[in-house]
Amino acid sequence: MNTTVFVQWDGTATLPHGDASYVNRGLHVFTLRWGRVHALEEFQDSQEAARGLAAQAAAGLKEAVAEPIVS
């Protein structure tokens, strides 16, 4: 038995070195099977996410340029 759950979110952060604040919004679509997450789709402004990560990388945050976690 599959159930689909939609979660709309707003994300904000203050970026290092006085860069403009980060603002992004998105939608997560979870497919649940027997009460557990079976699949996840994420929709967001990828250009804004890249800008925020670039600002963090320029400030020396190694995780901002790390390879994606794949399972």
C-alpha positions in Angstrom: 0.0 0.0 0.0 1.5 3.3 -1.1 0.7 6.8 0.3 2.0 10.1 -1.1 2.8 13.0 1.2 3.5 16.5 0.1 5.6 18.9 2.2 6.0 22.5 1.1 8.9 24.4 2.9 10.6 27.7 3.1 14.3 27.8 3.9 16.3 30.8 5.0 19.9 31.3 6.3 22.4 34.1 6.8 25.4 33.4 4.6 29.0 34.1 5.8 31.1 37.2 5.0 28.1 39.5 4.8 26.7 37.9 1.6 23.0 38.4 1.0 20.7 36.1 2.9 19.7 32.7 1.5 16.0 32.3 0.8 14.6 29.2 -1.0 11.3 27.4 -1.1 10.5 24.0 -2.3 8.3 20.9 -2.2 9.2 17.4 -1.1 7.1 14.5 -2.4 7.4 11.4 -0.2 6.1 8.0 -1.3 5.4 5.9 1.7 5.1 2.1 1.6 3.9 0.4 4.7 4.6 3.5 6.7 8.2 3.9 5.6 9.8 6.3 3.0 10.1 4.4 -0.2 10.9 7.4 -2.5 11.6 11.1 -2.2 11.5 13.8 -4.9 12.7 17.3 -4.1 11.7 20.4 -6.1 13.5 23.7 -5.2 15.3 26.7 -6.8 18.6 24.9 -7.7 20.3 28.1 -8.8 19.6 29.7 -5.4 20.9 26.5 -3.7 24.1 26.7 -5.8 24.6 30.4 -5.0 24.3 29.6 -1.3 26.7 26.7 -1.5 29.2 28.8 -3.5 29.1 31.5 -0.8 29.7 28.9 1.9 32.5 27.2 -0.1 34.2 30.6 -0.5 34.1 31.0 3.2 36.0 27.7 3.6 33.1 25.3 4.5 34.4 22.0 3.0 30.9 20.4 3.1 29.6 23.0 0.6 31.7 21.4 -2.2 31.5 17.8 -1.1 30.3 15.1 -3.4 26.6 14.3 -3.0 25.6 11.4 -0.7 24.2 8.6 -2.9 22.5 5.5 -1.5 
